[in-house]
Amino acid sequence: MHSKILILDFGSQVTQLIARRVRDAGVFSEVHPYDVSDEFIKNYGAAGIILSGGPSSVTEGDTPRAPMAVYEAGVPVLGICYGMQTMAEQLGGKVENGLVREFGYAEVRARGHTALFKEINDFVTSEGHGMLKVWMSHGDKVNEMPPGFKLMASTDNCPIAAMADEERRFYAVQFHPEVTHTLQGEAILSRFVHEICGCQSDWNMPDYISEAVASIRAQVGDDEVILGLSGGVDSSVAAALIHRAIGDKLTCVFVDHGLLRLDEGKMVMEMFANNLGVKVIHVDATAQFMGHLAGVSDPEAKRKIIGREFVEVFQVESGKLSNAKWLAQGTIYPDVIESAGKGKKGSHTIKSHHNVGGLPDTLNLKLLEPLRELFKDEVRKLGVALGLPHSMIYRHPFPGPGLGVRILGEVKKEFADLLRRADAIFIEELRNTMVDPNAEKLQSWYDATSQAFAVFLPVKSVGVMGDGRTYEYVVALRAVQTQDFMTAHWAHLPHELLGKVSNRIINEVRGINRVVYDISGKPPATIEWE
Ligand code: XMP
């Protein structure tokens, strides 16, 4: 069994980052709502507990508190921001409603030599004080420590910026060690989980594979499993993992709606069916999708049709596999955390079927979600450890409706064929062009962008080629850089690269005589054009 750290979520935007940092330190950690029961805390078996930040104020009546069992469990506790304030309040200190919010960069002075900060600092002042460069984001602050606590750090604005009761191993920091702006954040969290909680670094992918394989076998026994394989990272890694566990008892269904990238079907079949020996049913449903999309130009209507037909095809195919008892999905941990009912006792309602666009319950299958404990970067590491190619695992995301939202207006097969080829040229050039060819560690423009693709514009413009006039379609190129896909910047691709892509598309894809580059950010534009 792994040692594990329990993170109680008080609603901060960055709670997930705490779990990721702890896992980066090689220690398994899970996020649960702050109002889990005392029973839950007692039975969980945490080696340490972290209380996250949150938007509430402990100075107001009915705001979140940690279960008292947290402080009675006999394990180290680390409070962060709101977590520090609730710890102070619950253990007999005082919190004052701050008149001025403190938001952003701050330098805190470490005081006393606590186990949490010992020898961790960014610089030392001329008087010999260790200083930390940190990220603050709070209104309230602790103005009286609970009995037994001593001062661990302070700033001018926030005299009690961190405190500790080292006997009970309770630590609390007003700043956010989980964000990268806090330069020593990783070192502090690593110190907490390793030295203070005593956890080993036992969270690694090779071990995880054998555990996950054993747990899948235990879960499904001799039953058969079906999985909708999309070629995306999550479903691909889930397929490879389940196949490792149960081999031939897994059948994947790969639905080609005719709106996939160039050679996607071939690539998926080669990878899974030929290389890994996974049973894959390849359904070419192009005609069915194109038939239903004919004459429809409204983006939302198109999305609905594609989603509906997808379910239809999947249902027909899975209906043929009469022995299947399980439906496998590539649900990952952020989906699980986000769909957990916040603030409701013990509720962890899971967003089912999110990957295959709402498969109806009439399938009568039990859900198998072997990635539900993993963050995206862990899913990628797992994929590589399972032998999937790096180029597949680190691909840009591709939307479920595929080229259907990249062909503006009515979708036609001929448009999809042109777009696929233009898109492939763009991606090939991004992969082949290095951001800095002289850099020690080369990075391609593909890896330097978060998502890049071509969009088909169903308008014709006039051009000349050779001696003749042309009157053909336009393709727009889109490349963005983003952390979370909620906001995005357009990528400043080099002009030579754009020029080369434009030349190649116009020369190689007959039917397109003009290429434009999209220089809109999100907001106000979205990443996809529809
Ligand atoms: P937007 O266009 O909203 O896209 O800025 C944000 C991210 O979401 C992806 N996207 C989708 N993914 N089904 C999906 O599976 C969809 O209908 C869909 N629409 C947008 C988009 O590719 C981008 O990564």
Boltz pocket constraint, residues with backbone or C-beta under 6 A from the ligand:
constraints:
  - pocket:
      binder: B
      contacts: [[A, 303], [A, 397], [A, 398], [A, 399], [A, 400], [A, 401], [A, 405], [A, 451], [A, 485], [A, 522], [A, 525], [A, 526], [A, 527], [A, 528], [A, 529], [A, 530]]
      max_distance: 6.0
